[in-house]
Amino acid sequence: TAKETARAALKFINEQLGERPVVAVVYSHSHGDHFGGVRGVVDEKDVKSGKVKVIAPVGFMQHAVAENVYAGTAMARRMFYQYGVLLPASPYGHVDQAIGKSTAVGNLGLIPPNVVIKKDFETMTVDGIKMVFQNTPGTEAPAEMNTFFPDKKLFWAAENIVATVHNIYTLRGALVRDALEWSKEINAAIYKFGPDIDAMIASHSWPRWGNDRVLEVMKDQRDIYANLNNGVMHLANEGVTINQIHNVYKVPESLQNKWHVRSYHGSVSHNSRAVINRYLGYWDGNPTTLIPLSPEDSAPFYVEMMGGSKKIISKGQALYDQGKYRLATEILNKLVYAQPDNQKAKDLLADSFEQIGYQRESASVRNSFLAAAYELRHGISKGAIPHGTGPDMVRAMGTGLWLDYLAIRLDGSKVEGLAGKINLITPDNKEKYAIELSNETLNSIEGYSARDAGLTITINREDLLAIMMGLKTFDEQLKAGKAQFKGDRKIFDQIRLAMTDFNPFFELMPGTAEKKATTRKTKPLQVETGTVSPNID
């Protein structure tokens, strides 16, 4: 996951098995905990020289960065709920993260691969070891691959097969995954490699031994994802909605009794809703829910209709005492939205959240309920700030992706009525972009220059990186002679002043933020995309 932990692991292996050179690194997929430790085991100069191979699935570099850019701050905030990283460690707080005990602390690194696996199946021999790679895009990660070692009869399932149901939708937030494609890629591995497998290893899991046992686990994992897709859509086609499916869909009993497909990480409840969301979206078909009031707007009306806060708290306590915790949260949540300073209501809602969390099999769901309960009682913890993306991740970010992120950071209200065009040229990598501000929106396109641009900026990509990392400003690079502005910079300054520094401590539950929120000050064009290293999902 990080340079320090990877280095410690390699040191331990060398102590036990004897020291030997690292001649290749395989990135199984595009989540940070599966490439972030690379600098702890190899030197980048050896990769650039070709002495060390870094092998990755097709699309790896794009997806390693892109998933964390557009919603980076929001994902990092929600990560605190899913992973429970700020909860006290105890039987009543943080226990683990299902497929990992906790996220590692250290420096995230990324060395671009010098070997990319592009075909569905590719065979390669490295240092005498024969490997057959199976690209599995669109499964647990957008770019992922399994690996079979035929001489050892060993199958490495990446993170596609673990000792639990995984996430079709990860609660930190990400694009919904394809349960059907996931099952099909496992099935392809079964038919391609199955008869020859003697052992299976996988990320976040222990080895499985013997062909019969390995195939049992592989087939059950295939079936759980296929059944999620097919069973949920069967019910959807009978009229069951996204707001009902988690209470209706049931895993086949034959799979319920298998430890390796239980809901320890992902859960059937949120995965089933994700399947409907993938095919049908968030709307359940009832116009009442198509343009709903915001909860803080509708809640006061509900509180009034239920007779006020005292009656709601009394009924909520009665429901709690009866063990009807979900019903209790229904009415207490309304009260907390209507009266976010009502600590008695928040405490009782927290009590209900805790009881639900304690009874959840999924660590992600448990952590989310317990983290919300903690914040209702104590406010948002300031114990840690989501880290900005490290230098390697920013370097891997294309200029176009950076411009897209700046467009998200733009506060449109601050550029109302303004319009203009800027050309951006980076000679060292021969790229150019046309950037256009109109209708409070920033657009960009690669490969073009606007003929009527009011300003042309010329700067080498290497010098632009320092700006993206927040190490330098454009004005500092201008003064150093590393950037040139030709034309009127007025539109540039207007855009720069309209950039927003996102507050990583925004409320998820009402009444939990400080009256004056703490906002980090970044340099206007710096990339701040949240934490990428702990995405063990």
ChimeraX attribute file (.defattr): number of C-alpha atoms within 10 A of each C-alpha:
attribute: neighborCount
match mode: 1-to-1
recipient: residues
	/A:1	25
	/A:2	25
	/A:3	23
	/A:4	19
	/A:5	18
	/A:6	19
	/A:7	17
	/A:8	13
	/A:9	14
	/A:10	15
	/A:11	15
	/A:12	13
	/A:13	13
	/A:14	13
	/A:15	10
	/A:16	9
	/A:17	8
	/A:18	9
	/A:19	12
	/A:20	8
	/A:21	9
	/A:22	14
	/A:23	16
	/A:24	17
	/A:25	17
	/A:26	17
	/A:27	23
	/A:28	27
	/A:29	30
	/A:30	27
	/A:31	28
	/A:32	24
	/A:33	21
	/A:34	22
	/A:35	26
	/A:36	28
	/A:37	24
	/A:38	24
	/A:39	19
	/A:40	21
	/A:41	21
	/A:42	21
	/A:43	14
	/A:44	17
	/A:45	11
	/A:46	12
	/A:47	19
	/A:48	15
	/A:49	10
	/A:50	14
	/A:51	14
	/A:52	21
	/A:53	20
	/A:54	22
	/A:55	19
	/A:56	27
	/A:57	28
	/A:58	22
	/A:59	17
	/A:60	24
	/A:61	22
	/A:62	16
	/A:63	18
	/A:64	24
	/A:65	24
	/A:66	20
	/A:67	20
	/A:68	25
	/A:69	23
	/A:70	21
	/A:71	16
	/A:72	24
	/A:73	23
	/A:74	19
	/A:75	24
	/A:76	26
	/A:77	22
	/A:78	18
	/A:79	24
	/A:80	20
	/A:81	24
	/A:82	23
	/A:83	30
	/A:84	27
	/A:85	21
	/A:86	18
	/A:87	20
	/A:88	13
	/A:89	12
	/A:90	9
	/A:91	8
	/A:92	13
	/A:93	20
	/A:94	21
	/A:95	19
	/A:96	19
	/A:97	23
	/A:98	22
	/A:99	19
	/A:100	16
	/A:101	12
	/A:102	16
	/A:103	17
	/A:104	16
	/A:105	13
	/A:106	15
	/A:107	17
	/A:108	27
	/A:109	22
	/A:110	23
	/A:111	22
	/A:112	19
	/A:113	19
	/A:114	14
	/A:115	14
	/A:116	16
	/A:117	19
	/A:118	14
	/A:119	12
	/A:120	13
	/A:121	15
	/A:122	13
	/A:123	14
	/A:124	11
	/A:125	10
	/A:126	11
	/A:127	8
	/A:128	7
	/A:129	11
	/A:130	15
	/A:131	19
	/A:132	17
	/A:133	24
	/A:134	24
	/A:135	24
	/A:136	28
	/A:137	21
	/A:138	17
	/A:139	24
	/A:140	26
	/A:141	24
	/A:142	23
	/A:143	24
	/A:144	27
	/A:145	30
	/A:146	24
	/A:147	23
	/A:148	23
	/A:149	19
	/A:150	16
	/A:151	10
	/A:152	14
	/A:153	16
	/A:154	21
	/A:155	26
	/A:156	20
	/A:157	23
	/A:158	22
	/A:159	25
	/A:160	26
	/A:161	28
	/A:162	22
	/A:163	23
	/A:164	21
	/A:165	23
	/A:166	29
	/A:167	22
	/A:168	29
	/A:169	25
	/A:170	23
	/A:171	20
	/A:172	19
	/A:173	18
	/A:174	14
	/A:175	13
	/A:176	18
	/A:177	21
	/A:178	23
	/A:179	28
	/A:180	20
	/A:181	19
	/A:182	24
	/A:183	26
	/A:184	17
	/A:185	20
	/A:186	24
	/A:187	18
	/A:188	14
	/A:189	19
	/A:190	18
	/A:191	10
	/A:192	13
	/A:193	18
	/A:194	18
	/A:195	12
	/A:196	18
	/A:197	21
	/A:198	19
	/A:199	19
	/A:200	24
	/A:201	20
	/A:202	18
	/A:203	20
	/A:204	15
	/A:205	17
	/A:206	11
	/A:207	13
	/A:208	18
	/A:209	15
	/A:210	11
	/A:211	16
	/A:212	15
	/A:213	14
	/A:214	20
	/A:215	20
	/A:216	12
	/A:217	20
	/A:218	23
	/A:219	15
	/A:220	19
	/A:221	26
	/A:222	25
	/A:223	21
	/A:224	24
	/A:225	24
	/A:226	19
	/A:227	19
	/A:228	25
	/A:229	25
	/A:230	16
	/A:231	18
	/A:232	27
	/A:233	21
	/A:234	14
	/A:235	15
	/A:236	19
	/A:237	9
	/A:238	9
	/A:239	13
	/A:240	19
	/A:241	23
	/A:242	23
	/A:243	12
	/A:244	14
	/A:245	24
	/A:246	19
	/A:247	13
	/A:248	12
	/A:249	20
	/A:250	16
	/A:251	16
	/A:252	13
	/A:253	8
	/A:254	8
	/A:255	15
	/A:256	14
	/A:257	11
	/A:258	13
	/A:259	13
	/A:260	19
	/A:261	26
	/A:262	21
	/A:263	24
	/A:264	23
	/A:265	26
	/A:266	26
	/A:267	25
	/A:268	25
	/A:269	17
	/A:270	18
	/A:271	28
	/A:272	26
	/A:273	24
	/A:274	29
	/A:275	27
	/A:276	24
	/A:277	17
	/A:278	17
	/A:279	13
	/A:280	15
	/A:281	12
	/A:282	16
	/A:283	16
	/A:284	18
	/A:285	12
	/A:286	9
	/A:287	9
	/A:288	10
	/A:289	11
	/A:290	11
	/A:291	9
	/A:292	10
	/A:293	11
	/A:294	9
	/A:295	12
	/A:296	16
	/A:297	12
	/A:298	14
	/A:299	20
	/A:300	18
	/A:301	14
	/A:302	15
	/A:303	22
	/A:304	13
	/A:305	9
	/A:306	15
	/A:307	10
	/A:308	14
	/A:309	20
	/A:310	14
	/A:311	12
	/A:312	20
	/A:313	20
	/A:314	11
	/A:315	17
	/A:316	24
	/A:317	21
	/A:318	14
	/A:319	18
	/A:320	20
	/A:321	12
	/A:322	10
	/A:323	14
	/A:324	16
	/A:325	21
	/A:326	15
	/A:327	14
	/A:328	25
	/A:329	22
	/A:330	12
	/A:331	20
	/A:332	26
	/A:333	21
	/A:334	22
	/A:335	28
	/A:336	28
	/A:337	23
	/A:338	22
	/A:339	19
	/A:340	18
	/A:341	13
	/A:342	14
	/A:343	14
	/A:344	14
	/A:345	25
	/A:346	27
	/A:347	19
	/A:348	23
	/A:349	28
	/A:350	24
	/A:351	22
	/A:352	27
	/A:353	24
	/A:354	23
	/A:355	20
	/A:356	19
	/A:357	23
	/A:358	18
	/A:359	10
	/A:360	16
	/A:361	16
	/A:362	24
	/A:363	25
	/A:364	28
	/A:365	28
	/A:366	29
	/A:367	29
	/A:368	24
	/A:369	23
	/A:370	27
	/A:371	28
	/A:372	24
	/A:373	24
	/A:374	23
	/A:375	23
	/A:376	27
	/A:377	18
	/A:378	12
	/A:379	17
	/A:380	21
	/A:381	16
	/A:382	10
	/A:383	7
	/A:384	11
	/A:385	15
	/A:386	19
	/A:387	15
	/A:388	19
	/A:389	22
	/A:390	20
	/A:391	17
	/A:392	16
	/A:393	23
	/A:394	22
	/A:395	21
	/A:396	18
	/A:397	21
	/A:398	16
	/A:399	21
	/A:400	15
	/A:401	17
	/A:402	19
	/A:403	19
	/A:404	17
	/A:405	21
	/A:406	23
	/A:407	20
	/A:408	17
	/A:409	20
	/A:410	21
	/A:411	18
	/A:412	20
	/A:413	11
	/A:414	14
	/A:415	19
	/A:416	12
	/A:417	11
	/A:418	15
	/A:419	16
	/A:420	17
	/A:421	23
	/A:422	26
	/A:423	24
	/A:424	23
	/A:425	22
	/A:426	19
	/A:427	12
	/A:428	11
	/A:429	10
	/A:430	10
	/A:431	16
	/A:432	20
	/A:433	22
	/A:434	20
	/A:435	22
	/A:436	19
	/A:437	21
	/A:438	15
	/A:439	13
	/A:440	16
	/A:441	17
	/A:442	21
	/A:443	14
	/A:444	20
	/A:445	16
	/A:446	13
	/A:447	11
	/A:448	15
	/A:449	18
	/A:450	17
	/A:451	10
	/A:452	10
	/A:453	16
	/A:454	17
	/A:455	21
	/A:456	22
	/A:457	19
	/A:458	19
	/A:459	22
	/A:460	16
	/A:461	19
	/A:462	13
	/A:463	16
	/A:464	20
	/A:465	22
	/A:466	18
	/A:467	21
	/A:468	23
	/A:469	23
	/A:470	15
	/A:471	11
	/A:472	17
	/A:473	18
	/A:474	21
	/A:475	14
	/A:476	13
	/A:477	17
	/A:478	14
	/A:479	11
	/A:480	9
	/A:481	10
	/A:482	16
	/A:483	18
	/A:484	16
	/A:485	16
	/A:486	12
	/A:487	12
	/A:488	13
	/A:489	14
	/A:490	12
	/A:491	18
	/A:492	16
	/A:493	10
	/A:494	14
	/A:495	23
	/A:496	15
	/A:497	14
	/A:498	16
	/A:499	21
	/A:500	17
	/A:501	18
	/A:502	17
	/A:503	16
	/A:504	23
	/A:505	23
	/A:506	18
	/A:507	16
	/A:508	15
	/A:509	18
	/A:510	19
	/A:511	21
	/A:512	22
	/A:513	19
	/A:514	12
	/A:515	7
	/A:516	6
	/A:517	12
	/A:518	13
	/A:519	12
	/A:520	12
	/A:521	10
	/A:522	15
	/A:523	19
	/A:524	21
	/A:525	24
	/A:526	23
	/A:527	24
	/A:528	27
	/A:529	27
	/A:530	24
	/A:531	23
	/A:532	26
	/A:533	25
	/A:534	22
	/A:535	20
	/A:536	22
	/A:537	23
